[in-house]
Amino acid sequence: MTEIVEIGAGEIDRFLAAVDAARGGSSVSVADLIEWGREAEDMAWFMAVVDGEDAGAGLGIVGWHSPPGVGTCEAYVLPSFRERGIGTALYTELAGWLSQRGCAEFESAVLEHDEASLAWAKRRGLREIGRGSQFETANRTRNEAIRRLNVAESGIVVLRGLLAGAD
């Protein structure tokens, strides 16, 4: 059974360990994530736990380089735990968290070469709104941070979707 738990700033290293395992590394530090939280209206970190073992991680951000009503969520599942509904469980928790904060839409980023994650996102109704440098000019600060979280040398695809219950 998958349990989704919110963690505090004191456990961000746990979050980063899961992101690193899921994505093959990142160039984001605990200090970076704490600073992002200070800059945002609200931010939370979540862990997906299966049988006492960290299986994935997610973060939600509101009011950080995004228009009103649009939040940011990122979900990461460790390779050995994929295809078990963990990404869906993280997404459901993040969507609820964002909805409670007044968001009707969300944005997320997927690595350009990660076809499986792109297909997963598109099956859930997310649509591409930008890719690589075409999207970076208008959203440079946020995208640089997200790129660092998702492995600095990889290109990203930015996606947007409606939260459940939003028109």
Phi and psi restraints in degrees (value plus and minus 20) as a CYANA .aco file:
   2 THR   PHI    -112.7   -72.7
   2 THR   PSI     109.1   149.1
   3 GLU   PHI    -134.4   -94.4
   3 GLU   PSI     110.8   150.8
   4 ILE   PHI    -124.4   -84.4
   4 ILE   PSI     102.6   142.6
   5 VAL   PHI    -145.0  -105.0
   5 VAL   PSI     117.8   157.8
   6 GLU   PHI    -101.4   -61.4
   6 GLU   PSI     116.6   156.6
   7 ILE   PHI    -135.7   -95.7
   7 ILE   PSI     139.8   179.8
   8 GLY   PHI    -117.7   -77.7
   8 GLY   PSI     158.7   198.7
   9 ALA   PHI     -78.5   -38.5
   9 ALA   PSI     -47.8    -7.8
  10 GLY   PHI     -89.3   -49.3
  10 GLY   PSI     -31.1     8.9
  11 GLU   PHI    -136.5   -96.5
  11 GLU   PSI      -3.7    36.3
  12 ILE   PHI     -81.7   -41.7
  12 ILE   PSI     -50.2   -10.2
  13 ASP   PHI     -80.4   -40.4
  13 ASP   PSI     -54.0   -14.0
  14 ARG   PHI     -84.5   -44.5
  14 ARG   PSI     -64.7   -24.7
  15 PHE   PHI     -77.7   -37.7
  15 PHE   PSI     -69.5   -29.5
  16 LEU   PHI     -84.2   -44.2
  16 LEU   PSI     -54.8   -14.8
  17 ALA   PHI     -82.3   -42.3
  17 ALA   PSI     -59.8   -19.8
  18 ALA   PHI     -89.1   -49.1
  18 ALA   PSI     -62.1   -22.1
  19 VAL   PHI     -80.9   -40.9
  19 VAL   PSI     -66.0   -26.0
  20 ASP   PHI     -79.1   -39.1
  20 ASP   PSI     -62.6   -22.6
  21 ALA   PHI     -88.2   -48.2
  21 ALA   PSI     -55.9   -15.9
  22 ALA   PHI     -95.8   -55.8
  22 ALA   PSI     -56.0   -16.0
  23 ARG   PHI    -132.1   -92.1
  23 ARG   PSI     -20.2    19.8
  24 GLY   PHI      57.6    97.6
  24 GLY   PSI       7.5    47.5
  25 GLY   PHI      94.1   134.1
  25 GLY   PSI     143.1   183.1
  26 SER   PHI    -174.6  -134.6
  26 SER   PSI     145.1   185.1
  27 SER   PHI    -131.8   -91.8
  27 SER   PSI       5.4    45.4
  28 VAL   PHI    -118.4   -78.4
  28 VAL   PSI     123.0   163.0
  29 SER   PHI    -129.7   -89.7
  29 SER   PSI     148.6   188.6
  30 VAL   PHI     -77.2   -37.2
  30 VAL   PSI     -63.6   -23.6
  31 ALA   PHI     -80.4   -40.4
  31 ALA   PSI     -58.8   -18.8
  32 ASP   PHI     -79.8   -39.8
  32 ASP   PSI     -68.6   -28.6
  33 LEU   PHI     -84.7   -44.7
  33 LEU   PSI     -57.7   -17.7
  34 ILE   PHI     -85.3   -45.3
  34 ILE   PSI     -60.4   -20.4
  35 GLU   PHI     -85.1   -45.1
  35 GLU   PSI     -62.3   -22.3
  36 TRP   PHI     -77.7   -37.7
  36 TRP   PSI     -62.0   -22.0
  37 GLY   PHI     -81.6   -41.6
  37 GLY   PSI     -56.3   -16.3
  38 ARG   PHI     -89.1   -49.1
  38 ARG   PSI     -54.9   -14.9
  39 GLU   PHI     -96.6   -56.6
  39 GLU   PSI     -46.3    -6.3
  40 ALA   PHI    -106.0   -66.0
  40 ALA   PSI     140.5   180.5
  41 GLU   PHI     -85.0   -45.0
  41 GLU   PSI     -60.8   -20.8
  42 ASP   PHI    -178.6  -138.6
  42 ASP   PSI     129.3   169.3
  43 MET   PHI    -172.1  -132.1
  43 MET   PSI     123.3   163.3
  44 ALA   PHI    -163.3  -123.3
  44 ALA   PSI     131.6   171.6
  45 TRP   PHI    -138.5   -98.5
  45 TRP   PSI     119.3   159.3
  46 PHE   PHI    -149.9  -109.9
  46 PHE   PSI     130.4   170.4
  47 MET   PHI    -141.8  -101.8
  47 MET   PSI     120.4   160.4
  48 ALA   PHI    -118.0   -78.0
  48 ALA   PSI     104.8   144.8
  49 VAL   PHI    -141.0  -101.0
  49 VAL   PSI     109.4   149.4
  50 VAL   PHI    -144.2  -104.2
  50 VAL   PSI      99.2   139.2
  51 ASP   PHI      30.8    70.8
  51 ASP   PSI      22.8    62.8
  52 GLY   PHI      60.0   100.0
  52 GLY   PSI     -17.7    22.3
  53 GLU   PHI    -134.1   -94.1
  53 GLU   PSI     115.8   155.8
  54 ASP   PHI     -86.1   -46.1
  54 ASP   PSI     103.6   143.6
  55 ALA   PHI    -134.0   -94.0
  55 ALA   PSI     -34.8     5.2
  56 GLY   PHI    -194.0  -154.0
  56 GLY   PSI     154.8   194.8
  57 ALA   PHI    -168.9  -128.9
  57 ALA   PSI     134.7   174.7
  58 GLY   PHI    -169.7  -129.7
  58 GLY   PSI     136.7   176.7
  59 LEU   PHI    -158.7  -118.7
  59 LEU   PSI     127.6   167.6
  60 GLY   PHI    -144.1  -104.1
  60 GLY   PSI     119.5   159.5
  61 ILE   PHI    -156.7  -116.7
  61 ILE   PSI     114.6   154.6
  62 VAL   PHI    -144.1  -104.1
  62 VAL   PSI     117.4   157.4
  63 GLY   PHI      50.5    90.5
  63 GLY   PSI      17.7    57.7
  64 TRP   PHI    -152.3  -112.3
  64 TRP   PSI      75.6   115.6
  65 HIS   PHI      37.3    77.3
  65 HIS   PSI      16.4    56.4
  66 SER   PHI    -162.0  -122.0
  66 SER   PSI     134.8   174.8
  67 PRO   PHI     -88.6   -48.6
  67 PRO   PSI     140.2   180.2
  68 PRO   PHI     -75.7   -35.7
  68 PRO   PSI     120.2   160.2
  69 GLY   PHI      63.7   103.7
  69 GLY   PSI     -21.4    18.6
  70 VAL   PHI    -140.3  -100.3
  70 VAL   PSI      97.5   137.5
  71 GLY   PHI    -120.1   -80.1
  71 GLY   PSI     156.3   196.3
  72 THR   PHI    -141.7  -101.7
  72 THR   PSI     115.0   155.0
  73 CYS   PHI    -157.5  -117.5
  73 CYS   PSI     124.4   164.4
  74 GLU   PHI    -152.7  -112.7
  74 GLU   PSI     114.8   154.8
  75 ALA   PHI    -149.8  -109.8
  75 ALA   PSI     119.6   159.6
  76 TYR   PHI    -154.0  -114.0
  76 TYR   PSI     111.6   151.6
  77 VAL   PHI    -143.1  -103.1
  77 VAL   PSI     110.8   150.8
  78 LEU   PHI     -82.0   -42.0
  78 LEU   PSI     121.3   161.3
  79 PRO   PHI     -71.9   -31.9
  79 PRO   PSI     -59.9   -19.9
  80 SER   PHI     -92.3   -52.3
  80 SER   PSI     -28.1    11.9
  81 PHE   PHI    -131.5   -91.5
  81 PHE   PSI     -16.4    23.6
  82 ARG   PHI     -90.4   -50.4
  82 ARG   PSI     139.4   179.4
  83 GLU   PHI      48.7    88.7
  83 GLU   PSI       7.8    47.8
  84 ARG   PHI    -144.8  -104.8
  84 ARG   PSI     -10.7    29.3
  85 GLY   PHI      66.7   106.7
  85 GLY   PSI     -13.7    26.3
  86 ILE   PHI     -91.0   -51.0
  86 ILE   PSI     -60.4   -20.4
  87 GLY   PHI     -81.0   -41.0
  87 GLY   PSI     -61.5   -21.5
  88 THR   PHI     -84.7   -44.7
  88 THR   PSI     -60.5   -20.5
  89 ALA   PHI     -83.9   -43.9
  89 ALA   PSI     -62.8   -22.8
  90 LEU   PHI     -84.0   -44.0
  90 LEU   PSI     -66.3   -26.3
  91 TYR   PHI     -78.4   -38.4
  91 TYR   PSI     -64.1   -24.1
  92 THR   PHI     -81.4   -41.4
  92 THR   PSI     -64.3   -24.3
  93 GLU   PHI     -84.4   -44.4
  93 GLU   PSI     -65.5   -25.5
  94 LEU   PHI     -84.4   -44.4
  94 LEU   PSI     -61.3   -21.3
  95 ALA   PHI     -81.7   -41.7
  95 ALA   PSI     -62.9   -22.9
  96 GLY   PHI     -83.5   -43.5
  96 GLY   PSI     -62.3   -22.3
  97 TRP   PHI     -81.2   -41.2
  97 TRP   PSI     -65.9   -25.9
  98 LEU   PHI     -86.2   -46.2
  98 LEU   PSI     -61.9   -21.9
  99 SER   PHI     -80.2   -40.2
  99 SER   PSI     -61.0   -21.0
 100 GLN   PHI     -82.2   -42.2
 100 GLN   PSI     -38.8     1.2
 101 ARG   PHI    -124.2   -84.2
 101 ARG   PSI      -3.0    37.0
 102 GLY   PHI      66.7   106.7
 102 GLY   PSI      -8.2    31.8
 103 CYS   PHI    -106.6   -66.6
 103 CYS   PSI     119.1   159.1
 104 ALA   PHI    -126.4   -86.4
 104 ALA   PSI     -39.6     0.4
 105 GLU   PHI    -154.3  -114.3
 105 GLU   PSI     145.7   185.7
 106 PHE   PHI    -164.4  -124.4
 106 PHE   PSI     137.7   177.7
 107 GLU   PHI    -138.6   -98.6
 107 GLU   PSI     130.6   170.6
 108 SER   PHI    -168.4  -128.4
 108 SER   PSI     141.7   181.7
 109 ALA   PHI    -143.7  -103.7
 109 ALA   PSI     122.3   162.3
 110 VAL   PHI    -149.7  -109.7
 110 VAL   PSI     122.7   162.7
 111 LEU   PHI     -82.5   -42.5
 111 LEU   PSI     117.6   157.6
 112 GLU   PHI     -75.6   -35.6
 112 GLU   PSI     -56.3   -16.3
 113 HIS   PHI    -106.0   -66.0
 113 HIS   PSI     -22.7    17.3
 114 ASP   PHI    -111.1   -71.1
 114 ASP   PSI      56.8    96.8
 115 GLU   PHI     -80.4   -40.4
 115 GLU   PSI     -56.9   -16.9
 116 ALA   PHI     -84.1   -44.1
 116 ALA   PSI     -63.2   -23.2
 117 SER   PHI     -90.5   -50.5
 117 SER   PSI     -56.5   -16.5
 118 LEU   PHI     -82.2   -42.2
 118 LEU   PSI     -64.1   -24.1
 119 ALA   PHI     -84.4   -44.4
 119 ALA   PSI     -61.1   -21.1
 120 TRP   PHI     -78.4   -38.4
 120 TRP   PSI     -67.1   -27.1
 121 ALA   PHI     -84.7   -44.7
 121 ALA   PSI     -63.3   -23.3
 122 LYS   PHI     -87.7   -47.7
 122 LYS   PSI     -53.0   -13.0
 123 ARG   PHI     -83.8   -43.8
 123 ARG   PSI     -42.7    -2.7
 124 ARG   PHI    -117.7   -77.7
 124 ARG   PSI      -6.5    33.5
 125 GLY   PHI      67.6   107.6
 125 GLY   PSI     -13.6    26.4
 126 LEU   PHI     -94.6   -54.6
 126 LEU   PSI     123.9   163.9
 127 ARG   PHI    -141.0  -101.0
 127 ARG   PSI     125.8   165.8
 128 GLU   PHI     -91.2   -51.2
 128 GLU   PSI     111.4   151.4
 129 ILE   PHI    -138.8   -98.8
 129 ILE   PSI     -25.4    14.6
 130 GLY   PHI    -199.0  -159.0
 130 GLY   PSI     140.6   180.6
 131 ARG   PHI    -167.5  -127.5
 131 ARG   PSI     112.5   152.5
 132 GLY   PHI      30.0    70.0
 132 GLY   PSI    -153.9  -113.9
 133 SER   PHI     -88.6   -48.6
 133 SER   PSI     -44.9    -4.9
 134 GLN   PHI     -83.3   -43.3
 134 GLN   PSI     -49.5    -9.5
 135 PHE   PHI    -113.5   -73.5
 135 PHE   PSI     -42.5    -2.5
 136 GLU   PHI     -87.5   -47.5
 136 GLU   PSI     -53.9   -13.9
 137 THR   PHI     -77.2   -37.2
 137 THR   PSI     -67.0   -27.0
 138 ALA   PHI     -99.0   -59.0
 138 ALA   PSI     -42.1    -2.1
 139 ASN   PHI    -149.2  -109.2
 139 ASN   PSI      18.1    58.1
 140 ARG   PHI     -75.9   -35.9
 140 ARG   PSI     -67.9   -27.9
 141 THR   PHI     -82.9   -42.9
 141 THR   PSI     -70.3   -30.3
 142 ARG   PHI     -84.5   -44.5
 142 ARG   PSI     -64.8   -24.8
 143 ASN   PHI     -87.3   -47.3
 143 ASN   PSI     -55.0   -15.0
 144 GLU   PHI     -83.0   -43.0
 144 GLU   PSI     -62.2   -22.2
 145 ALA   PHI     -84.1   -44.1
 145 ALA   PSI     -65.9   -25.9
 146 ILE   PHI     -85.6   -45.6
 146 ILE   PSI     -59.4   -19.4
 147 ARG   PHI     -80.6   -40.6
 147 ARG   PSI     -63.3   -23.3
 148 ARG   PHI     -82.8   -42.8
 148 ARG   PSI     -56.4   -16.4
 149 LEU   PHI     -88.5   -48.5
 149 LEU   PSI     -52.0   -12.0
 150 ASN   PHI    -121.4   -81.4
 150 ASN   PSI      -0.6    39.4
 151 VAL   PHI      70.1   110.1
 151 VAL   PSI      91.1   131.1
 152 ALA   PHI     -75.1   -35.1
 152 ALA   PSI     -58.1   -18.1
 153 GLU   PHI    -104.3   -64.3
 153 GLU   PSI     -22.5    17.5
 154 SER   PHI    -113.6   -73.6
 154 SER   PSI     124.8   164.8
 155 GLY   PHI     -96.5   -56.5
 155 GLY   PSI     138.1   178.1
 156 ILE   PHI    -142.8  -102.8
 156 ILE   PSI     132.8   172.8
 157 VAL   PHI    -132.2   -92.2
 157 VAL   PSI     104.6   144.6
 158 VAL   PHI    -116.8   -76.8
 158 VAL   PSI     109.8   149.8
 159 LEU   PHI    -140.3  -100.3
 159 LEU   PSI     132.4   172.4
 160 ARG   PHI    -152.6  -112.6
 160 ARG   PSI     123.2   163.2
 161 GLY   PHI    -164.9  -124.9
 161 GLY   PSI     142.6   182.6
 162 LEU   PHI    -106.1   -66.1
 162 LEU   PSI     124.6   164.6
 163 LEU   PHI    -101.6   -61.6
 163 LEU   PSI     131.9   171.9
 164 ALA   PHI     -74.5   -34.5
 164 ALA   PSI     114.5   154.5
 165 GLY   PHI      66.9   106.9
 165 GLY   PSI     -27.7    12.3
 166 ALA   PHI    -105.2   -65.2
 166 ALA   PSI     125.4   165.4
